[in-house]
């Protein structure tokens, strides 16, 4: 069963350690992405996490990924493996990103933080698979329809989360701030924000609007981790045909920046940029051999000033 934008069907030359080609959760400029595609995309990513969890050299273990993916997500993954000649690079990127975000969320820099926020949470299961400190609250924000489907799956598992888990059905392009605050979020206390696989699907005003909203809520010394692509990648001649095809499938990349440090500085964050390939070599140099540093994609860890 094919899902619009739920799986990569394009070979993207020389794009190891780049973000996967998946549908935006926030819709297209020329209309909304069908909710079936949004849920399908989230399940495809869960299928990638399930596949990683099966490896003997896995970077993490996600016991809920198989059920959160379901047959729909696994079918989409199988199609992506059939049509994308670089599917291993896509899988490695998802694995690296998941592990890197996990590590940041549990790093020394987040000691004492008890508020974790996941905008565009999808089928993420960090509330269940990470041993959070006592008193931690994890907020998952995504479309109500997606969260309803996720809750139905989780309730059948009869598994308790490792922290207080609160779900907030909201569209990040609209007014979601008050929903988060009304759910108990305290803007005068430090927080960690895990914004995974989101910004490159948005246009620049939407990216800046979300960063502005997050910055309004994040107390000094809060932490944010995200992934970005470069503007140079999006404007390179060899990418234009690929980007056009991605857009036609409802999963176009629109935002990139060659100055991620400057992007976050404008909003009051001190950012450190990391190359995904270099992080992979730190985890497992045999599985992720050292490659020349990429200027196409970034992991960003930022601290609120």
N, C-alpha and C positions, 0 to 999 in steps of 0.2 A: 504494500500500500504506500504509494508515494505521498509525501507531505510537502506542501509548498515551502521551500526554504528550510525544511527541517533537517536536511542533510546536505553535505557538500557534494556536488556532482561535477565540479570543475577541477581540472588539474591546473594548479597554479605554480608555474615553474619557479624554482629557486626560492621557495617560501617555507623552508624548514623553520620551525619554531615561530610560526606566525599564527595569529588567532584563527580558529576554525570559521568556516563560512556557514553561519547559522542565522536564522531569522531574528529580526529585532523584536523585542517585546513591547516596543512603544509605538509601533505602527509606521506606516509610510507617509510621506508628505502628501501623496495623492490618494489617501484613504487609509482605513484601518486594515491591519493584517488580520485575517480571519482567526478567531480564537482557537480553532482547531490547529492552525499552524503554530500559534504561540505555545500551546501545550505540547504539540509535537516536537518543537525545538527543545523545550525543557527536558522532555523525555529522551531525546537523542543525546543530550549532554549527560544525563543520568546513565544512559547505556555506555557511554565512554568511561564513566567512572566505574561501572560494573565490570567492564572489560579489564580496566587497569587493576581492579581488586583481585582478579583471577591470576595475575602474573606472579611468578615466584620472585621477581625483582621489583615488585610494586612499590610505588612511592607513598601509598596510603591504602587504607582498607575502608570501604564503604559498604557495610552489610545491607543497607537499605536500598542501594542503587538498583539492584535487579528488580525489585517490586515497584520502585518509583519510575523506572524505565518502562516496565511492562513489555508486552509483545510489540506494541506500537513503536516504542523506542528502539528495541532490538532490531525490528524490521528496517527502520530508518538507518540504523548503524550498518547493517548488512548491505544496504543499497549504497551507502557512502563508501564502504570498502570496495564495492564492485566498480563504482564509476570514478572514484578519485584515486589516481595512481599514487598519490602521496598521502594516502590515508594514515600511514604510520606516523608521518610528521604531524598530522592533525591530532592523532591520539596522544602523541608525546607532548604536544603543546597543552592540551587539556589537562594531562597528568601533572605537568610542571606547574601550571597555573594553580591547580587545586592545592598541590603540596606547598607552593610558595605562600599562598594566601593563608593556609593552615599555620605555617610557621610564623608568619607575621602576627597573626591573631593570638599566638601563644608566646610571643617573644618577650624579652625583658622590657622592651619599650612599651608594652601594654600592661605591665604589672599594675595592679590596682584598678584597672578598668573593668567595670561590671555591666556596661551597656554595649551590646554588639548589634549593629544594624546591617541588614543585607537588602539593599534596594535591588529590585529585579531578582528575587531570590530563586525563582524557578523551583526545581525539584531538589534543591540543596538539602543535605541532611546533617549539616554541622551541629545542629542542636542535639543530635542523637549520637554522633560518632566521636565527638571531642569531649574530653573530661574537663569541663569548665569549672573555674573556681566557684565556691559557694557564693550565692548572692547574685550570680550572673543572670541577666535577662537578655535574650536574643530576639530581635524584632525582624520578622520576615515581611517584606513589602513586595507585593506583586498584584496582578489582576485578580479580582475576586473569583472569576471562573477557574483560573489555574489553581488558586489556593484551595478552592472547594474540592477539586479533583484530587489534589494532594492529600487533603485531610481524610478523604474517604479511604485512600490507600493506607495511610498511617494508622488510622483507627483499627483497621483489620489486623495490623501487626501486633497490637497490644503491647507496644514498647514505649517506655517512658523516656522523655528527653533528659539530657544530662544538665539541663538548666531550665529556668523559666522561659517558655517559648510563647511569643505573642505574634499572631499573624494579622496583617493589615492589608485589606483589599483596597488597592488604590492604583491609579495611573500616575506615574511620576511626571507626566507632562501637565498634570493638573495640581490642585492644592492638596498635597498629602501631608504637609508639615503638621497641621493641627490634629490630624488623625494619629500621628506618631506621639505627639505631646499628650493628647487625650488618653492614649494607651499607657501612659506612665513614664514616658521618656523624660529625663531631666536634663535640660540644656545647660544647667550650671555644673554638671558633673561630666567628667571625661567619657569619651565613647570611642569605639572602633567601628569603622565603616569599611565593609568589604563589597566593592562594586566591581563585579566580575563579568567580563564579556559584554559590556553595555555601550560604552561611549562611542565606539567607531560606527555604530549604527545610527547615530543621531546627527542632526545638523549642528553647526557651531552654537547658535543661540540656545538650543536645548541643552547642550553640554554645559554652557555657562550658567544657565538657569538652575540646573540641578546642583552644580557646584556652589552656586550662591545660596541655594536652600540648605544644603548640607552645612555650609559655613555658618549660617545663622544659628544652627542647632549645636554645632560642635564647640565645646568648651576648649580653652587653651590646653595644649598638650594632648588633644585627641589625635587619633591615628586614622589614616585612610590608606587603603591599598587598592590599586586598580591596574588595568592593562590598557595600553594605547597602541595605535599604529602611527607612523609618521606621515606627514603631509607629502613628503618626497615619494613615498610609496604610492599614495593615491594619485599623484600627478605624473607618475612615470609613464612614458608612452606604452611600454609593454604590458601595463596593467589595465589599459583602457577597455580592451575587449572583455577581459575577465570581469571588471567592475560593471560593465553594461549588462552582461549575462546575469551577474548576481542581482542587480537591480530588477531585472525582469522576473527573477524568481522570488522577489519580495525580501531579499536579504542584502540590500546594497550597503556598502561601507560609505559613509559620508564625511566623517570627521577624522582628521589626523592632525598632528602637530609635530613640528621639528624642534619645538621648544617646550617640552613638558614641564620643565622647572619654572619657566616663566608663566605658563598657564596656571599653575597652582599658586604661584607667588601673588598673582593678581587677586586671588581670593583669600589670601592670608595664610597660605600653607608653605612650609619649608619642605621641598620634595627631594628625594634621592631616587635616581634612575638606575635600574638594573637591567642587564641584557638577559633575556630568557635562556639563551644558549649557555651563557656562563653559569647561570644557576643550575642548569641541568648537569653540567660537568661537575659541579660541586656534589651533587647528589649521587651520581653514578657515571664516572668518566667513560666506562665501557659502553653503556647504553646511550649516553649523550656525549659523544666525542667533542673535544674543543674545536670550535669553528671560529673563523674571523668574526669579530664583533659586528653585530647587525645594527643598522641605523633605521630599520623598518618597524620594529616593535619594541615596546618597553614594558617592564613592570615598574610601577611607581609606588613608593612608600612615602607618604607625606605626613608631617606633624603640624597641627594647628598652632599658629603663632599667637 
